[in-house]
Amino acid sequence: MLLCPPEEPIAKTRTPGITVLADGRLFIDKRYLGVRIGLRVGAVTQEQAEERLRVEMARIEYERERKAHARPTFARGVIRSARFLWRILQFQ
């Protein structure tokens, strides 16, 4: 005996990662560069969902690039402060 009714199949679209839910709304479920993108885009056109997916993929690329070239400013500041204090205490 089943406790819940079987789920309706989810339709695929022409774009990998975009599916059509049972009620007709679109859902984005994709892994890109190791990051999961999961969005309910709702009742929009296929082109709008593809554009939203492209925007999210561009955001992930931007964040990855930004983190790759990030400068550890806080750590450098701490080291410089420690050197400054050490020099002051050394001459007193």
N, C-alpha and C positions, 0 to 999 in steps of 0.2 A: 504494500500500500504506500502510495506517495503522499508525503506530507505537504508538498507544495507543487503547484503545476509546473510542468517542464517549461523552461525558458524558450522564448521564440528565438530563432536564429538571427544573428546580427549580419546585416548585409555589408559587403565590402564595396569600396569605391575604387575609382581608377588610380587613386593615390595611396601608396602603402602608408599605413598609420592613421588613416581616416576611415571611420566606420559609421554606418547608419544604425541608430538604435531602433528598437521596436516601434517607438512612437514617431519615427521619422526625423528626429533631431540628429545632428552630426556630432561625433565624438572623436577627438584626436588622442591617440595612444601610441606613442612612438619613443624609441630610444635613439638619441642623437649624441654622438661623441661621449657616450657613457652617462648621459643625463636623460632622465625620463621626462617626456612631455606628456602630460595628461590634462586635457581641457575639454569641457563640455561647451561647444561653440553654439549649440542650440539650433534653431530653425533658420539656417542661413543657406546660401547657395554653395555648391561645390567649390566654385572659384573663391568665394569669401573664406571658406574653411582652409583652402590651400594657401591663400595669402596669409592667414593667421599662423599657419604652420611655418611658412617661410619667415615670418617675423620672429617667431619663437626660436627658430634655428639660427637666425642672425644674431639674436640676443645671446644665445649660448656661445656662439663663436666669439662675440665681442667680449663677454665675460671671461672666456678662456684666454683670449689674447691679453686682456687687461691684467689678469692674474699672472700670466707668464712674464710680464715686464714690470711687475710691481716692485717698488723699492722699499726696503725695510726701514722706513724713516724713523719709526719709533725706536727700533733697536740701535740705530746709529746715534740717535739723540741721547739715549741712556748711556752709551759708551762714552760719548763726548762729555756728558755731564760728570761721569765718574772720573774721567781723566782730569777735568777741570778741578774738581774737588780734591783729587789726590795731589795735584800740583799746589793748590792753595795750602792744604794741610802739611805738605812736605816743607814749605818755606816758613812755617810759623814756629 
